[in-house]
Amino acid sequence: MAYDILLLDDGSPVFRTLAWVLAYKGHQVTRATAPQVFQETLQAKDFDLIIAQLTSDRADGLEVLKKAKKLNPQVLVMVLSGDHQMAFPLEAYAMEIDDYVLMPCPQAGLWRRVAACLERLASRRLEVSSNQGLTKTNERVLKKLVHKLDYVRHSLDSLAMDLEQLTQSTREKMDQGLMHKMQKVSARVEVLMDLTKGFQSEISWN
């Protein structure tokens, strides 16, 4: 699956290589080296994954990432520290960042972390697709059920009318036991009619 990926970097070789690999894998990669350009890009397009390098002296980058999450809460965000910086800005830990990578990090290790984020995106997209397919299936089943209930209701209406006519025409010839049974059958048919009508009204839509 291909994804839209936005990189906020300082033009370092690590990011150049990462951008090349992602593009080679078929993903749409956008790079921005200035937070202002990065923010403008965010407002113009929804991205699936953001990979940003943050340092303790670049609070503006952190603010931009906060805005990115507000614009698109579904976006995954991976944060990389600056080279030889063993800590992230404290506010970054409260942002629900999806992954942190301490730099320097071997290229292979960095790619494994990026690949893990891409796998999460794939799982999410597959889940959404499955839910959409299930919704369509449920709608088709529901429509068929409504049609079947229409047939059942009409059949019960006809049966109730036939029972009433039969009871009226043979009332004088029927013994009390048979009359009682006919009344019980009629009562059950009426109950089924009410249940069917009520259930159909609950599942029907305009």
Backbone torsions as a table, in degrees:
resi	resn	phi	psi	omega
1	MET	NA	141.9	179.6
2	ALA	-99.4	143.4	-177.7
3	TYR	-132.2	158.4	174.8
4	ASP	-91.8	119.7	-173.8
5	ILE	-123.8	134.0	-180.0
6	LEU	-115.5	129.0	179.1
7	LEU	-110.3	129.1	171.1
8	LEU	-110.1	104.5	-173.6
9	ASP	-139.7	179.1	-179.0
10	ASP	-106.6	17.3	179.5
11	GLY	78.0	18.5	-177.9
12	SER	-73.1	159.8	178.4
13	PRO	-58.1	-33.7	179.5
14	VAL	-59.6	-46.0	-178.9
15	PHE	-72.0	-34.8	177.7
16	ARG	-62.7	-42.9	178.3
17	THR	-65.9	-43.5	-180.0
18	LEU	-61.4	-43.1	178.6
19	ALA	-62.2	-40.9	-179.7
20	TRP	-65.0	-44.6	-179.2
21	VAL	-63.2	-44.3	-179.7
22	LEU	-63.1	-42.8	178.3
23	ALA	-65.0	-39.7	178.8
24	TYR	-62.4	-34.0	178.8
25	LYS	-76.1	-2.5	176.6
26	GLY	99.7	4.7	-179.2
27	HIS	-85.0	153.8	176.3
28	GLN	-89.1	112.4	-173.3
29	VAL	-110.7	129.8	174.7
30	THR	-120.1	132.7	-179.3
31	ARG	-115.1	142.2	176.2
32	ALA	-141.9	131.1	-179.3
33	THR	-102.2	-9.1	179.2
34	ALA	-120.2	133.9	179.8
35	PRO	-54.6	-35.6	-179.1
36	GLN	-64.9	-46.0	177.5
37	VAL	-64.3	-38.9	178.5
38	PHE	-58.9	-46.1	179.8
39	GLN	-64.5	-42.8	177.9
40	GLU	-61.6	-37.9	178.5
41	THR	-65.9	-40.3	178.9
42	LEU	-60.3	-40.3	-177.9
43	GLN	-71.9	-21.2	-177.7
44	ALA	-89.7	-17.5	-172.6
45	LYS	-156.7	147.8	174.4
46	ASP	-90.3	130.9	-179.6
47	PHE	-110.8	154.9	178.1
48	ASP	-88.5	-34.6	-176.6
49	LEU	-141.9	136.8	174.8
50	ILE	-119.8	129.8	174.8
51	ILE	-118.4	117.6	-173.3
52	ALA	-129.3	140.2	174.2
53	GLN	-99.3	123.0	-178.5
54	LEU	-119.9	143.7	173.3
55	THR	-128.3	162.4	-176.4
56	SER	-63.5	-21.8	-179.6
57	ASP	-98.0	11.9	178.9
58	ARG	-123.3	64.7	179.3
59	ALA	-63.7	-25.0	-179.6
60	ASP	-63.6	-35.1	177.8
61	GLY	-64.2	-38.8	177.8
62	LEU	-64.8	-41.1	179.0
63	GLU	-63.8	-38.1	178.5
64	VAL	-64.9	-38.8	178.6
65	LEU	-65.5	-36.2	176.1
66	LYS	-61.5	-42.9	178.4
67	LYS	-66.0	-35.2	178.8
68	ALA	-61.7	-42.1	178.8
69	LYS	-66.3	-34.6	178.5
70	LYS	-70.1	-39.7	179.8
71	LEU	-67.8	-38.1	-177.4
72	ASN	-144.4	89.7	-177.7
73	PRO	-61.8	-18.3	-177.5
74	GLN	-83.6	-11.6	-175.7
75	VAL	-69.2	140.0	173.8
76	LEU	-87.3	140.6	-178.1
77	VAL	-126.3	124.2	173.3
78	MET	-112.7	129.4	-178.2
79	VAL	-112.4	132.7	175.1
80	LEU	-110.6	138.2	176.2
81	SER	-78.5	167.4	173.3
82	GLY	-71.4	161.0	179.2
83	ASP	-57.0	131.6	176.8
84	HIS	62.9	15.6	175.5
85	GLN	-98.4	112.2	-170.7
86	MET	-88.3	10.3	178.8
87	ALA	-147.0	151.8	174.6
88	PHE	-96.4	159.9	169.2
89	PRO	-54.8	134.2	-174.0
90	LEU	-55.9	-35.4	-178.2
91	GLU	-63.7	-24.0	-177.8
92	ALA	-64.5	-29.9	-178.1
93	TYR	-72.5	-18.6	-178.3
94	ALA	-96.0	8.7	-172.7
95	MET	-99.6	3.2	-174.8
96	GLU	60.1	43.6	174.7
97	ILE	-66.2	142.8	-175.4
98	ASP	-82.2	-26.2	176.9
99	ASP	-160.8	145.6	176.3
100	TYR	-119.7	139.1	177.0
101	VAL	-130.3	122.7	176.5
102	LEU	-82.9	127.1	179.7
103	MET	-101.3	149.2	4.3
104	PRO	-76.0	149.1	-179.5
105	CYS	-134.9	136.2	177.4
106	PRO	-54.7	145.4	-177.3
107	GLN	-56.7	-41.6	-179.7
108	ALA	-63.9	-39.6	179.2
109	GLY	-67.4	-40.3	177.9
110	LEU	-63.1	-42.3	-179.4
111	TRP	-64.7	-36.8	177.7
112	ARG	-61.2	-38.3	179.5
113	ARG	-68.6	-40.8	177.4
114	VAL	-64.4	-43.0	-180.0
115	ALA	-61.2	-35.0	178.0
116	ALA	-64.2	-39.1	176.6
117	CYS	-65.3	-40.2	178.9
118	LEU	-64.9	-36.1	176.8
119	GLU	-65.5	-37.2	176.7
120	ARG	-63.7	-40.1	177.4
121	LEU	-63.6	-41.6	179.8
122	ALA	-63.5	-42.8	178.6
123	SER	-63.2	-40.9	179.7
124	ARG	-64.8	-44.5	-179.7
125	ARG	-64.3	-39.3	178.7
126	LEU	-64.7	-39.6	178.8
127	GLU	-64.2	-43.5	178.2
128	VAL	-62.7	-42.6	179.7
129	SER	-63.3	-40.6	179.5
130	SER	-65.4	-41.8	179.7
131	ASN	-64.5	-39.2	178.4
132	GLN	-65.4	-41.0	177.9
133	GLY	-64.4	-39.3	178.6
134	LEU	-65.6	-39.5	178.4
135	THR	-61.4	-44.5	179.0
136	LYS	-63.8	-39.9	178.1
137	THR	-64.1	-43.2	179.1
138	ASN	-61.9	-38.6	179.5
139	GLU	-64.7	-41.4	178.9
140	ARG	-65.1	-42.9	179.3
141	VAL	-63.6	-40.5	-178.8
142	LEU	-64.6	-41.5	178.5
143	LYS	-62.1	-43.8	178.7
144	LYS	-64.1	-38.1	179.7
145	LEU	-64.2	-40.8	178.4
146	VAL	-61.7	-43.2	178.8
147	HIS	-63.9	-41.0	179.2
148	LYS	-64.7	-39.5	178.9
149	LEU	-66.1	-33.2	174.6
150	ASP	-58.8	-45.3	-180.0
151	TYR	-63.7	-43.2	-179.6
152	VAL	-62.5	-43.4	179.9
153	ARG	-61.5	-46.3	179.4
154	HIS	-62.6	-39.2	178.9
155	SER	-65.1	-42.1	178.6
156	LEU	-66.1	-38.3	176.7
157	ASP	-60.6	-45.5	-179.9
158	SER	-63.9	-41.5	179.4
159	LEU	-63.5	-40.8	179.6
160	ALA	-64.0	-41.5	178.4
161	MET	-65.5	-41.4	179.4
162	ASP	-64.0	-41.0	179.2
163	LEU	-64.8	-40.9	179.0
164	GLU	-64.0	-43.8	178.7
165	GLN	-64.4	-42.3	180.0
166	LEU	-64.2	-39.9	179.6
167	THR	-66.0	-42.6	-178.9
168	GLN	-65.9	-40.0	-175.2
169	SER	-77.0	-23.1	-176.3
170	THR	-117.2	13.9	-175.5
171	ARG	-57.3	-43.1	-176.2
172	GLU	-72.3	-26.3	-177.1
173	LYS	-91.4	-12.3	-174.8
174	MET	-86.6	138.4	173.1
175	ASP	-78.5	169.6	-174.8
176	GLN	-63.2	-36.9	-179.6
177	GLY	-63.8	-46.9	-180.0
178	LEU	-67.2	-38.2	178.3
179	MET	-61.7	-41.1	179.7
180	HIS	-63.4	-41.5	179.2
181	LYS	-65.0	-39.8	178.7
182	MET	-63.5	-39.4	178.7
183	GLN	-66.4	-37.3	177.6
184	LYS	-65.8	-41.0	178.3
185	VAL	-63.2	-44.1	179.5
186	SER	-61.6	-40.8	179.7
187	ALA	-64.2	-41.0	179.3
188	ARG	-67.1	-37.4	177.6
189	VAL	-62.9	-41.7	178.6
190	GLU	-64.0	-38.9	177.2
191	VAL	-63.2	-44.5	178.2
192	LEU	-61.9	-38.0	178.0
193	MET	-63.4	-44.2	179.6
194	ASP	-65.2	-42.6	179.8
195	LEU	-64.2	-42.8	-179.1
196	THR	-65.0	-44.5	179.7
197	LYS	-62.4	-44.3	-179.9
198	GLY	-65.1	-42.4	179.8
199	PHE	-65.9	-38.8	-179.8
200	GLN	-66.1	-37.8	178.9
201	SER	-67.5	-28.5	179.8
202	GLU	-74.3	-34.5	-175.5
203	ILE	-98.7	-8.5	-179.0
204	SER	-76.7	154.8	175.6
205	TRP	-138.6	159.2	179.2
206	ASN	-84.1	NA	NA
